[in-house]
């Protein structure tokens, strides 16, 4: 039983050891990311503790919720995927210019896969320069969200609402990922 549990948790927790995770680095601006997120639909959003620094924040983009603030510093998307005993798992690590993790987005059965692929296509593929730690996460919450992006007085505005329609499978996957991070879904 413990062997199954350890293997199963390794598949839902991207930081767990013993699982082969493939990663691709993509260069993206916060504004471009904000424009792409609404097309993805329902995702599991895991923000890191917000940083007090305003450095690296793209001008002209606002967020309507405090927990979306980490997305203002994203310069890199790390597209990660793994195949586990319970199927494939895909997520995005949203990283700042220094490579530090700001948030993770997990693809769910309820997500729009074409929107996810379009978001990946919006980033410019790059080869990794330097060394970045993959175990630097300080995840503070877990939310099932649908993102919204609009314009107001010439500024981009990123917002999100709680996902209203989540399948039983999508909810279970989100619960397992949140539990593996030591969190409850908000």
Secondary structure as GFF3:
##gff-version 3
##sequence-region A 1 186
A	DSSP	alpha_helix	2	12	.	.	.	ID=ss1
A	DSSP	beta_strand	22	27	.	.	.	ID=ss2
A	DSSP	alpha_helix	30	37	.	.	.	ID=ss3
A	DSSP	three_ten_helix	38	40	.	.	.	ID=ss4
A	DSSP	beta_strand	42	47	.	.	.	ID=ss5
A	DSSP	beta_strand	61	63	.	.	.	ID=ss6
A	DSSP	three_ten_helix	66	73	.	.	.	ID=ss7
A	DSSP	beta_strand	76	84	.	.	.	ID=ss8
A	DSSP	beta_strand	87	95	.	.	.	ID=ss9
A	DSSP	beta_strand	101	106	.	.	.	ID=ss10
A	DSSP	alpha_helix	113	122	.	.	.	ID=ss11
A	DSSP	beta_strand	124	126	.	.	.	ID=ss12
A	DSSP	beta_strand	143	152	.	.	.	ID=ss13
A	DSSP	beta_strand	155	162	.	.	.	ID=ss14
A	DSSP	alpha_helix	168	180	.	.	.	ID=ss15
###
